[in-house]
Amino acid sequence: MAIYRFKVTFEDYDEIIREIDVLSKHTFLDLHVAIQKSVNYDPEKPSSFYVSNDQWKKGQEIAYLPTEGKKNKGVVLMEVAKLNKFIDDPHQKFYYTYNFEKPYDFHVQLIKILKEEEDKEYPVVFKSVGVAPKASGTITADAEGSDKDEKSDFDFLNDMGYDTEDDSDLDMMDDESGQSTDFSDGSPTEDDY
């Protein structure tokens, strides 16, 4: 049986790479779970693969946990969609969106077709480069056992070394003489009317 080796990269983090080997008879759900395990994310989030062209333009959608609207439109489900039915090119590309609430986008490209090795279980991660970013809103237990958000959307301020005590620096829009600098040209503004 044929083995597909897919190169998986984050759209926004090119330095993070996974190469995953799957059987040609596997489903997109098998690939989805393998990708999420390789980056330590929860695979039980609504996600979709899109058959793509060389410019990563989204084509036909293959969904996991789709919305009712997508189901009514007849979206293909990952759990029944076999990989080999969607491979038309030896370098087939799929655009992949994980977790529509707080999405990460990936580029998934077929890079090799191999022969199955006996006594090897698939899917398997062949190569792993880089550490995946933490998934937004993941829940972990702290030392006391209570749940808390591991990282909020505004933690970038902490990552940048922002300190609330530095607020006084923001208020100092004065020139060195201590006089307030007026940047207006003297013409009336909307508030003057």
TIMI-120209 format. One record per atom (N, C-alpha, C, CB): x, y, z; residue in one letter. Coordinates in steps of 0.05 Angstrom, whole numbers, plus 5000, padded with zeros to 4 digits. Glycine has a CB too. Example, Ala and Ser with C-alpha at 12.3 -4.5 7.8 and 13.67 -1.06 7.14 Angstrom:
526448865156A 524649105156A 526449345156A 522649115181A 525749555142S 527349795143S 525850015157S 528249885114S 
//
This chain:
501749765000M 500050005000M 501850255000M 498150005025M 500850464988A 502350714986A 502250865012A 501250884963A 504451005017I 504651185040I 504951465029I 507151105059I 503351645040Y 503651925033Y 505252075055Y 500852065029Y 507352215046R 508752385066R 507952665061R 511952345063R 506752795081F 505853065079F 507753245095F 502953095089F 508453475084K 509953685098K 507753875108K 512053825080K 507853925134V 505854105147V 507354335160V 504253945169V 506554575152T 507654825163T 505455015172T 509554955143T 505955165193F 504055375200F 504355595179F 504755495229F 502055715172E 502155925153E 503856165163E 499356025146E 503656225189D 505056455200D 507756385213D 503356585220D 508456135214Y 510956055227Y 512455845209Y 510455935256Y 513755945189D 515155765169D 517255585182D 516355935148D 518355675204E 520555515216E 519555265231E 522055695235E 516955245235I 515755005248I 514754815227I 513455095268I 515954575226I 515454385205I 514854115217I 517754365185I 512953975206R 512453695213R 512153545186R 509853655230R 513353315185E 512953135162E 511652885173E 515653065147E 509352825162I 507652615173I 507052405151I 504952725184I 507552155158D 506951935139D 504251805146D 509251715140D 502551785126V 499951655129V 499451465106V 497651875130V 497751265111L 496951075091L 495051215071L 495650825103L 495251145046S 493551265026S 490551215031S 494251164998S 489950995046K 487150935052K 486151075077K 486850635056K 487951215091H 487151365115H 485251595107H 489551485130H 483751685127T 481951915123T 483252175130T 479351875139T 481952395123F 482852655131F 482752685161F 481252875117F 480952545174L 480852555204L 483352435215L 478352405214L 484352215204D 486952095213D 489152305210D 487551845197D 489252445188L 491352645184L 490952875203L 491252745155L 488552965207H 487953185226H 488953115254H 484853235227H 488252875263V 489152785290V 492152775292V 487852515298V 493452665271A 496352645271A 497652915272A 497252485246A 496553105258I 497753385258I 497453495286I 496353565237I 495053475298Q 494553595324Q 496253465346Q 491653575331Q 496553205344K 498353075364K 501253165361K 498152765361K 502053215336S 504853295331S 505453575342S 505453285302S 503353745346V 503754015357V 502554045384V 502554225337V 501553825396N 500353825423N 497853995426N 502453905443N 496153995405Y 493654135407Y 491353935410Y 493154315381Y 489054035419D 486753865422D 485453815395D 484654005442D 485353565386P 484153515360P 481153535359P 484953235351P 479853575381E 476853585382E 475853875379E 475853475409E 476954005359K 476054275352K 475154285322K 478354485356K 473054435316P 472154455288P 474554545270P 469754655285P 474954405249S 477254455231S 476454375203S 479754305241S 478054475183S 477454395156S 480054385139S 475554595143S 480154195121F 482054195099F 480654305075F 483253905094F 482254435058Y 481254535032Y 483154435010Y 480954845032Y 482054304990V 483754234967V 484754494956V 482154064946V 487354514951S 488454774942S 490054754917S 490254884964S 490554984905N 492354994881N 495155074891N 491155194860N 496855134872D 499655204879D 499855474894D 501255224853D 497855644893Q 497855894907Q 496355874933Q 496656114889Q 495655634942W 494255584967W 491455694967W 495855694991W 490255724944K 487455824943K 485655594951K 486755924914K 483755654969K 481955454980K 479955354958K 480455565004K 479755094957G 477754974939G 475754814956G 479154784918G 475154574948Q 473154404962Q 473954364991Q 472954134948Q 471954395008E 472354375037E 471854095047E 470554565052E 473553995065I 473153745079I 473253805109I 475453525071I 471053775123A 470653885150A 470553685172A 468254055150A 471253775196Y 470953615220Y 469353785240Y 473753525233Y 467253675251L 465353815269L 464254065255L 466753895295L 463154035231P 462154275216P 459654395229P 461554195187P 459154645222T 456754775231T 454354645217T 456855085226T 451954695227E 449554585215E 449254695187E 447054665232E 449954945182G 449755065156G 451554915135G 450555355157G 453954845144K 455754705126K 454654425120K 458554685138K 453554295141K 452354025137K 450054035117K 451353915164K 448354245120N 446154275101N 446954325072N 444354505110N 449354445069K 450354485042K 451854245031K 452254725042K 452054035047G 453253785038G 456253775039G 452453735010G 457453915059V 460353915061V 461353625065V 461254095085V 463653555054V 464853295057V 466053275086V 467153245036V 465553055099L 466553015127L 469152875127L 464452865143L 470952965145M 473652845147M 473552555153M 475252985168M 471652465170E 471652195179E 470951995157E 469652165201E 469852085135V 469251905112V 470851955087V 466251925106V 472352175087A 473852255063A 476552125063A 474052565061A 477051945045K 479651805042K 481551995028K 479351535027K 484051995038L 486052165026L 486452114996L 488752125040L 486551854989N 487151784961N 485051884941N 487451484958N 482751944950K 480552044932K 480952344926K 477852004945K 482852474940F 483252764936F 486052834927F 482652914962F 487552634920I 490352674911I 490252654880I 492352464923I 490552894867D 490652904838D 493352974827D 488553114828D 495153044845D 497753154837D 499853034856D 497753464838D 502252964845P 504352844863P 505353054884P 506652754846P 504553304881H 505253504901H 502753644911H 507253714889H 500553494914Q 497953594922Q 498153774947Q 495953364927Q 496753994947K 496754184969K 493954194981K 497754464961K 493954225008F 491454265023F 491954505042F 490654015039F 490154695042Y 490154905061Y 488454795085Y 488855185050Y 489454835109Y 488254705132Y 487854915154Y 489954465142Y 485454935164T 484855125186T 483954955210T 482555325178T 485454995232Y 484854865257Y 483455055276Y 487454755270Y 481254975288N 479755115309N 478855395299N 481555155334N 476455395288F 475355645276F 474955865297F 472855585262F 474655795323E 474256005343E 476856165347E 473355875369E 479056035348K 481756165351K 483556015332K 482856155381K 483356085306P 484555915285P 487655935283P 483355985259P 488655715274Y 491455695264Y 491055585236Y 493355515282Y 492555695217D 492455605189D 495055465182D 491855835169D 494755255167F 497055085160F 497155045130F 497054815174F 499554995119H 499854905092H 500654605094H 502055075076H 499254435080V 499754145080V 500254065051V 497253985093V 502653965046Q 503453895019Q 504553615018Q 505454095008Q 503553464998L 504553194993L 507353234982L 502753034973L 509353104994I 512153144985I 513352884974I 513853255006I 512252654983K 513252394974K 511052184975K 515652304991K 511351984957I 509651754958I 511551514961I 507751724932I 511251364983L 513051154990L 511650884992L 514451215017L 513150674995K 511950405000K 511650375030K 513650184988K 509550235038E 509050175066E 511249995077E 506250055069E 512150065101E 514049895115E 512549705133E 516150065131E 513249445132E 511949255149E 512549305178E 512848965141E 510649235195D 510849265224D 511149555233D 513249105234D 510249735217K 510350015225K 507450115226K 512050195204K 506850265247E 504050365251E 503950645239E 503250365281E 501750695225Y 501350955213Y 498751075223Y 501250935181Y 498451335224P 500351545216P 502651565236P 498851815214P 504851675226V 507251705243V 508651975235V 509251465240V 509752105255V 511252355249V 514052265240V 511352545274V 514752335216F 517452265205F 519552475214F 517252245175F 518752725214K 520552945220K 519153165236K 521853055195K 520453275256S 519253495271S 521353705276S 518153385298S 520853945267V 522654175270V 521154405283V 523954255243V 522254505305G 521054735319G 518854665338G 520054925298G 518354855356V 516254825376V 513854985368V 517254905404V 511554855368A 509054995360A 508355205381A 506854785356A 507155425371P 506155625391P 503955505407P 505155875376P 503655605431K 501455515449K 498755585436K 501655645477K 496955405437A 494255455426A 492855655445A 492555195424A 491655865434S 490256065450S 488055945466S 489156285432S 487856035491G 485655955508G 485855665518G 483155975493G 488255545517T 488455275528T 488255295558T 491055135519T 487155095570I 486755085599I 488654895612I 483755005606I 490054995633T 491854825648T 491254855677T 494854885642T 491954655693A 491554675722A 494054785735A 490954395733A 493754985752D 496055095766D 496654925791D 495555395774D 498655015807A 499554855829A 497254795849A 501754995844A 495354975852E 493154925870E 490954755858E 491955185879E 491254685832G 489354515819G 487054665806G 488254325838G 486954935807S 484855075794S 485555125765S 484255345809S 483455145749D 483955195720D 484355485715D 481655085704D 486155545697K 486455825688K 487355825659K 488555965706K 486956045646D 487956075619D 490956075619D 486756325605D 492155915601E 495055905600E 496156165588E 495955675583E 494756275569K 495656525556K 493256675545K 497756465533K 493056925552S 490757075542S 491557215516S 489757275563S 489657335503D 490157485478D 491957725483D 487557565465D 492157825508F 493658065513F 496358015527F 492058255530F 497157755528D 499657695541D 502057795524D 499857395545D 501557875499F 503757985484F 504958235498F 502858065455F 503358375514L 504358605529L 506458515549L 502058755543L 505858285563N 507858185582N 510258085567N 506557955598N 509857955544D 512157845528D 513958075520D 511157695504D 512858315515M 514458545507M 515658695531M 512658745491M 515158605555G 516258725578G 514658975587G 519058805573G 512158995579Y 510559225586Y 509859205616Y 507959245569Y 510259425630D 509659425659D 507659655663D 512259465676D 505559605679T 503559815684T 504860065697T 501259715701T 507060025711E 508460255724E 509660435703E 510560155743E 509960335678D 511060495657D 509060685645D 512160315635D 506560675655D 504460855645D 505261155647D 501860815660D 506861215667S 507661495671S 509361585647S 509261535697S 510861405635D 512461475611D 510661555588D 514261235603D 508261425586L 506461485564L 505161755568L 504261275563L 504861845593D 503662095599D 505662335594D 502662105627D 508062275591M 510062485589M 510462565560M 512762395601M 508462695549M 508562795522M 509463085522M 505762765508M 511063155541D 512063425544D 514863445532D 512063515573D 515563685524D 518363725515D 520163745539D 518563965496D 522663765535E 524563765557E 524263995576E 527463755547E 523064215567S 522764445585S 520364415604S 522364695568S 518964195601G 516664145618G 514064265608G 517264255646G 514264415585Q 511964535574Q 510564345555Q 512664795558Q 507964345556S 506464165538S 506864255509S 503464175546S 507164065492T 507564125463T 504864115449T 509563925450T 504164325435D 501664335420D 502264275391D 500264615423D 501164055381F 501763965354F 499664065334F 501863665354F 497764225343S 495664315324S 496664555309S 493064385340S 495364605286D 496164835270D 494465085276D 495964765240D 492865075296G 491265295304G 488565315290G 492765545298G 488065145270S 485465155256S 483365015273S 485665025228S 480865095270P 478764975287P 478464675281P 476065125281P 477764525301T 477364245298T 474364185301T 478964085320T 473663935297E 470863855299E 469763915327E 470663545294E 471363895348D 470363955375D 469764245380D 472463855395D 470964425363D 470564705367D 467864805357D 472764865353D 466464635342Y 463864725330Y 461564665347Y 463364595304Y 
//
